[in-house]
């Protein structure tokens, strides 16, 4: 494999050590952010979080952004919550703030997390801290089983759609929103490989192309990038 023969587009910033790890295998990774997120800083959201904080409640987080937005508003307070969450990065943030004992259930995606919640027959209501572009699988599944879902939107996602002239051998997507942003201005070459953080991201990508899609073994940014590096390293060795 010639030096820098493989070029990968990563649709969000990644750690420099991953970029260097790729270069050791003659793979160049470019990072271009296609979405941005920001917490909703309003009195209404602050009041909703404060009200939730005085309850012994079942809480759901499916993103790091939601955890960061909520913990900023809690400002050091640790409520008596039973928390259900997506694994890896989101779970690590919850562990760090609430403690591992606060976690009642973990899954790799929202659909599986809904099934985990349904295992507890005593739950009749949950509070779901989410973003403005959340998927509906979790809420819909719980509501079908007579569980009231109180959705509190604590952050917003904005697309940064832009035309990308360079042709890449692979593109890495970490969210459905990033995929929608990319394909609103760009097309993939027929031979490009697509790496997706999970099944919902894969399903979004499939609406725009027929390229080969590889889904991350774990819902982790680092794991997905390493999986892409390994794919091309093995392909040419």
N, C-alpha and C positions, 0 to 999 in steps of 0.2 A: 504494500500500500504506500503510495507516495505521500510525502509530507502534506498534512492538512488536506488530504484528498476528500475527507468526509466533512461536510458542513451541516451542523444542526442548529435549528432555530428554537430557542427556548422562550416561551411567551410570558415569562416573568423573570425577575432577577434571581440568580442563584449564587451560592457561595463561591468565592474565588478558588477554593481548593478543588471543587468539582470541575471548574474550567481547566485547572492545571492537570488534574487527573486525566481528563480527556485528551489534552495535548500530548501527554506521554504516550498515548495510543494513536497519535497523528489525527486526532479528531478536534475540529474547531467548533466551539459553541458560542453563538451570538445570542445575547438576551435582549429582547425588545418587549416592553410592557404593553399589553393590549387592553388592559383594564386597570382601573384604580378604585380603591375602596376608601371610604371615610366614615367614621362613626357619626351617628345622628346626635347632635348636641342640642337637644330641645328640652324644655321644661316638661313636656308631656312624657317623653321617653324616660327622663330622670325620675319622674314620679312613678311611672310604671315599674321601673327597676326597684325603687325604694319600697313600693308596696309588696312586690314579690319577695324582697329580702326579709320581711317580717313574717313570712309564711313558712310552714314546713311543707315544702312543695316538691313535686317531681318536675325536673328541669331537663330540657333538651338543648344540646349544642351540636351543630353539624359543621361548624367552621371555626377556624382560629380567629377570624375577624370578629365574630359574635362574642367569643370569650373575652377578647381584648376590650371590646366596647363595654361589656357588662362589668368586668372587673375594674375598669377605670372609674365607672360610676359608683361601684361599691366602696371604693376608696379605703380599702383595708378591712372592711366588715366581711365576716364570713357567715353567711346564712346557713340555716339547717336545711340544706337541699339534698335530695337524692338525684344525682345527675346521670343522664344517659347521653352518650356522645360517640362521635366518630373516633376511631383509634388513631394512634401515632401522634402527629403534631398537635392536634386539638386536645387529645388526652393529656399530653405532656404539659400543656398550659394549665389545664384543669388541675392536674396533680400538683403543680407548683403553687397554685393559689389556694385551692380548696382542700387539698390533701387527697391522697389515694382512696381513703375510706369513704369519701363523698360520692365516688363513682359506683352507680348501681348496675350499669350495663354498658357494653361497648360493642360496636359493629364496624364493618368496613365501609358501609354506605347507608344512606337514609332509609332505603327500603328494608334492609336487614335490621336496622335499628328499630324500626317500627315493630317488627316481629319480636325483637328482644323485649320491648316494652309490653307487648301483649302477653308475654309469659307471666306477668304479674297481674293476677285477677283483681287485686285490690286497687288498681289505678283506674280512676274515672276522670281524671283531669291532668293535663300537663301544661307547663309554660314552655313555649318554644321560642328561644331567642334566635333571631334569624336576620337575613338581609332582604333587601327589596326584590332580589331576583332569585329567591329560593325555588327549589323544585317542590312539586306538590305531593310526591309519593308518600312521604311520612304522614303529613296531616290527613290526607285522604284516607289512608289505610286505618289510622286510629279512629277517625270519625265514623268510618264504616262499622267499627266495633264499639260504638257508643262511648268513646273517650273524647271529652271536650278538649279542644286544642286552643289555647290562648296564645296566639302568635303576637310577639312583640318585635317589631322591626327596629334593630339597633344600629344597623349600618347600611350604607348604600353602595352599590357597584355602578361605576360609570365606564362605558367603553371608550377606548382610545383607538378608533379605527384608523388605519394608515396603510398606504400601498407599500409593499415590500418588493423591491425590484430584484433582489438577489434570489437565485434559485437554490433551494436547500435539499439535501438528501433525506432529511427528517425534520419533523416539527413536533415539539413537546407541548401538550396542552394540560393545564391544571384545573380547568373549570369549563363548564358549558359556555359561560359568558365570554371567555377568551376565544373559544372556537367561533362563536357567532361574530365576534369583532374581527377576527382574522378573515373569515370567509366573506365578510361584507365588502372587502376590498381586494381580495386575493384568491388565486387558485393554486392548487398544488400540481406539480408535475406528476404524471401517471406513475412514476417509479418511486416517489417519495414515500417514506415510511412514517406513520403517525403513531405517537405514543400518548396515551390518555391516562389520567390519574384514576379514573374509575368508570363504571358502567354508564352512568348518566352523561359523562363527558363523551364517551364513545358513541352513545346514541345520538347526541347532538352532531358530532362530526359526520356520522353516517348520513345525515340529512343533506350534506354538502358535497360529499365525494365518495368514491368507491375504493380508495386506497387501502392498503393493508394497515390495520390498526392493532397495536399491541397495548394491552391494558396493564397497568402497574400491578405487580404482585402484592404490593402493600400501598395503602393510601398515604404515601409520604413523598414529598417533593424530592428529597435526596434519593430515595429508593428508585423513583422513576427515572431520574437523570442517570443514575448508575446502571439501570437496566438498559437504557439506550446506548450507553458507552459499551457495555458488555455485548450487546447485540452486534454492533459493528466490529468490535474487537474479534469476536468469534467468527464473524463472517469472512474476515480477511486473513485469519491466521490458520 
